[in-house]
Structure formats: C-alpha cells, structure tokens
Amino acid sequence: MTSTVVQYVLLRSDLLKDLGWSIGALVAQACHASSAVLHLFKDDEYTIKYLNDLENMHKVVLEVPNEESLKKLTEKLKENSIDHKLWIEQPENIPTCLALKPYPRDEVKKFVGKFKLYKTTLP
C-alpha cells in the first residue's frame, strides 16, 4: 500500500510572533508558496494525482521558527533532490515560506517530521 500523497507547507512563526505580520499576510504567504510549487511541478505524477482528487487533498502546515531554519531546510531538501519552492516575498526580498510539491508522506516525513503543526494563539 502506498502512503497518502500530502503537500507540506512550512511557514516562519517569527513573522507573526516577532515581526508583527498579520495572520492574513501569513495565510497569503502559504498560498503563494503552495500555488507556485503546484504550478512548477504541474506535470509531476504526484502533483497530478493530488490535483485529480480535490475533495481529498491532504495539506499540512508546519511551523519553522525563523529565516535561518527555513534556509537550512531548503538546503537539506536541495541536497536530497526533494522538489519544493521557497517563497520570497517581494519587494522586501524576505524568505517567508516553503512548500513541497505533493509527495507520498513516507517519502518526505523524515525531512519535515521535526517541525510541529503551525498554531497560534489569537488575541
């Protein structure tokens, strides 16, 4: 049995907690990264499978603490040939979010498993 195809999105938590970005701005960053990686890898077999079953998409949003952690993860993914898109917000040129193309969970869990689900306490 193959594992569930899932898209992981990793978003910096310091943007909200330390830099004062709004929740709406964070959601936009995750949407940008997710949309971009789906477009970049639109012909990939897992992306096609993922998009052909819209009612059953699995997307997991994880929290990375800061820009340095996001960059380290990007390098690790590159070293292991894991397709992804690092979203860099313009015109500020700030790396904010990273989205993996859809993969079977078992293939990428080891790269993202140390990160926790993104959650925040609203005022």
N, C-alpha and C positions, 0 to 999 in steps of 0.2 A: 504494500500500500504506500502511495506517495504522500508526503506531508502536504498540509494546506498551503496554497500559494498565498503569500502575505506581502504587503508593502510596509516597510518600516520607514518612519519619518522621525528624524532626530532634531529636536529644537532646543536652542540655548535657553536655559532658565534664567540666566543673569539679565537677559534683555528686559524681562518683566520685573524681577526682584531688585536689581541694582541700577538698571539704566532707565527705568520708568516707561518702557514701551507699553502701549495699551494691549489688552487681550485681543482686540480686533486686529491690531498690527501683527501680533504673533500668529493668529489664525491665517492671515494673508501670507505670511512667510511660508507656513506649512503648505498652503495651497499652491503657491508659486513653485516650490521645490517638487511637490508631487506631480503637478501638471507637466512641468518641464521634463522630468525623468520619464514619464509615460510617453511624452512626445518623442524624446530622444531614442527610446528603445521600443517604439511602436511596432516594429516588425519582429521583436523577440518572442519566442514561443510562449514564455511565461506571461509576458505582458498581454499577449493576445488572449490567452486563457483567462487571465484576470479580468480583462475588459469584456469578454464574452459572457461573463456571469455577474452582471452588475448587481443583482439582488443579493449576492453572497460575497461581496468584496470583504476582505479582511485587511484592515489597515491598523497599524499600531504606532502611536505617537509616544516617543520616548524623550526623556529629558537629559540633555548634556549640560554640565554646569557653566561652561564658558567657551570663548572662542578658541582657546588653546586645545581644549578637549575635542572640539569639533574638528580642528585641523589635524590632530593626531589620529582621529578616527578616519578621516579622509585618506591619510597616508596609508593606514593599515588596509583599508578597502582597496586602494590602488595596488598595493603590494600583492594582494591576493586576487586580483582581477575580478572584484565584485563591482558590478555596474551600479553607478549612483550619480547623483547630481548635487553638488554643493551649491546652494543658493547664496549669491552675494548681492545684497540689497544695494541698489544704486539710487541716487548718485553718491551715497555715503561710502560705498565700497566696503560694506560690513558683511562678513560671512555670518549668516543667521540660522541656517537650517540645512539639513542634508536629507535627501530621500533616496532610498534604494529602489531600483526597479523591482517589480514583483519577483519573488523567488519562493521556492518551497521553503517553508520555515526551517526545516532541518539543515538546509544548506548555508544559512546565514545567521542562525541563532548564536553561534559562537562569537560572532563579531559584535553583536549588539546586546547580548544577554546580560552584561554587567550594568546596563542602564535601566533605570526604573521608568515606569509609566509616567508621562508628564501629568502633573496635577498641581493645582494652585489653590490657595485659599482666597476666596473673593472677599472684599471688604464688606 
